[in-house]
Amino acid sequence: MVERVALFVTCLGDTVQPQVGQATVAVLERLGIEVEFPREQTCCGQLHFNAGYPEEARALARRFVEVFRPYGVVVTPSGSCASHVRVHYPGLLGADAGEVPGRVLELSELLVGRLGVEDVGAAWEGGAVAYHPTCHSLRLLRLGDAPERLLRAVRGLTLVELPDAHECCGFGGTFAVKNAAVSSAMLADKIACVEASGAVAVCACDSSCLLHIGGGLERRGSRVRAIHLAEVLARAG
């Protein structure tokens, strides 16, 4: 039984989308779970690692382990950050990583996999929703259908199929900057699929991908909006 968790809010959650962290807390507290927010937390180092700066990434990994070592469970609303900690920290830190990487769970992992909960008491009146499985959550965390099971349990929500759902949206961190033309082409394909689904909202487990997709939708003048899974689940019924 999980009674207390620590929230790793991520850099994007802290600086750009604080509502996602707030929504995560709202969902967990509704289920009777105490959420603590260690204020000493910083970046997990994923950006530095992916950009080819392993020493900087290692320093941030040590910091992360130090801050979150006291907690039995660490939850984050980010599949990409969770996968970086779980997959790469053992290589960066060796034995110094300890048990911390294995304690880090993405939100849907905690809810469905650890708590065995699918219905979190959420309700939705915003129309049909499509789910985009982000690359890290799909290929590294292997979340499977956990996010979709949570969405199907939301009262009033119709989950529609997203064509070519498993294709990348083109973000990939600095990939979108260094390979802008390819990234833009991939984004155009993803947006076409989102609009073809008939959904009025596209949902995912990563703010980074949602910012990329949401920006493309906005520039296109689309009626479809991008929303994080935690924000959907936080809407109480």
N, C-alpha and C positions, 0 to 999 in steps of 0.2 A: 504493500500500500504506500503510495506516494502522498505525503502530507505537506512537504515543503520543497520548493524548487528555487533555484537561482535563475534569474533572467539575464541572458546575454543578448543585448538589444541590437548589436552590430552598429557599424559606422553609419550606414544609410539610415537605420532606424533612429539613431541619435541626432543626425544632422538634417535629414531630408524628410523622413516619414515617421515622425514620433507616434503618429496615431496607430501604427502597426504594433508597436510595443505596448501601447495602452490597451489595444484590443486583445493582445495576448494575455495581459494581466486580467482583463475583465472576464475572459473565457475561463481561465484557471480558477479565479476566485469564485466564480459561479459554481464551480464543481467542488468548492470547499478546500482548495489547495492554497497554502500560504506562499506568496511569491516575494522573494527578496531581490533587491537590485544592488549588487555590489558597486559602489560608486567609483572604485579604483579601476574598473575594467576599461580597457582600451581596445584598439583594433586587434583582430586575431592574427593578422599578418598575411592574409590570403593575397592581397594586392601585391605586396612586396615579393612574396614567393613566386607568383605567376609572372612578375615583371623581371625575374632573374636576380633578386637581391636576397639570397638565402641567409646571410648573416643578420640582416635587419629583420627578416621573417623569424629567425630563431630567437632573437631578443624578445620579440612580441609574443612568441609562443611561450617562452619562459614566464613572461609576465602573466599571460592568461592562466597558465597552470597554477601559478602562485595565488592569483586572486580567487580562482574557483575550486581550489583543492578542498576547502572545508565543506563543500556541498556534495551530497550524494547524487543529485540530479541537476543538470543544467539544461534549460530549455531555450531555444532560439527560434524566431520566426524566419529562419533563413536556411534553406537547404544547402546553399553554396558554402556558407560559413561553417555549418555543422560538418559538412563533408571535408572541408579543409582541416579542421581540428582532428577529426577521427582518422582520416586517411594519411595526412602528411605530418602530424605532430610526432608520431613514433619515429619517423625517419629523421626529423629535425632534431629531436631531443634525446632519442634513445630511451634508456631506462629512466631518465629524468622526467619523461612525460607521465610516468606513473599510471594511475587508473583514470585520470581526468578525461582524456579523449573519449573513452568508452562511456562516460557519464553524460556526454553532450548529445541531446536529442532535439531534432526538429519538432515543431509543435504537433504535427499530425502523428509522428512516431510516438510521442509521449501519450497523446490522447488515445489512439487506437491500439498501438502496440503494447504500451506499458500499462495504461489504465483500463484498456478494454472498453472504452467509451466511444460511441459513434454519435449519439444524440446529445448535444451539449445544451439543448434548450433554446436553440436559435430559430429565428423566423425571418423570412425574406419576402419583400413585396416589390422587388425591383425587376421582375421579369426573368427570362431565361438566362442561364449562366453557362459558359463554356470553361473547361479547365485545361490549362496549359501546363503539362509536366516539364518543369525546367530541367536542363541537362544534368546538373549536379544531383538533384533530387531523384531523377530517373536512373542515372547510370552509376553514380557513386553511392548514394544512400540507399538506392533501390526501395523507394517508398511504396512501390506497387500502387494499389488502389486505395490506400488509406485516406488521402485527401478527398477522393471522390466519394468514398463511403460517408465521410463527414458531411459533404455537400448534399448527398442524397437524403440525409436525415434531417436537413433543415426544412422546417415547415414552410410551405408556399414556394419553395425553390424548384424550378425545373432545370435539371442538368442536361444539356444538349451535347452531342458529340462534336468535337473539334476535328475537322479534317486534317490529316497529316500532323496529328497532335505531337508526335514524338520528334518532329523536326525542330532544330534549334531556332530561336528567334533572332539570332545574329548578334546578341550583345557580347557575351564572353569577356567582360571586363575591358581591358585595354585593346582587345581585338577590334571592338567597335571604333576605336580611335586610329589604330595602326592600319586597319584594313577597312576603311570606311565604306568603300564602294561595295565590297562583298557583303559587309554587314548590312548595308542599306537594302541590298537585293534580297537578302534573307529575311529582313524585317518586312519588306513588301509582300513576300510570299506568306509570311505568318499572318499579317494583317488581312490579306485576302481570305485566308482560311477562317480567321475569326469572324469576319463579316459574313462569310458564306454559311456559318453555323446558325445564324439567326439569333444569336445571343445578344443581349443588351449589355452584358458585362463579361469580361474575361478574367478568370481568377488563377492565381498561382501561389507558390510558397516562397517566392523570392522577390523582394522589392526591386532589386537591380533589373531583372528581366521585365518586371511590370512597368518600371520607369521607361525602359526602352520601348516596349510595346505601346504603353500609354502615350508616350510622346509622338510616336508614329501615328496613332489613331487621331490624336488632337490636331496634328499638322494636316491630316487628311480631311479634317472636318467631320469625322465619323461620330455617330451617335453612341457607339460602343465605348464603355469606360473600363479601365483596368482597376482591379481591386484585389487586395491581398486576402488569402484564405482566413486569416485571423479577423479581419474586418467583417467578413461575412458571418463568421461564427459568433462574433461579439454582439450581433443584433438579437437582442432577447425577444422571445416570443411571449 
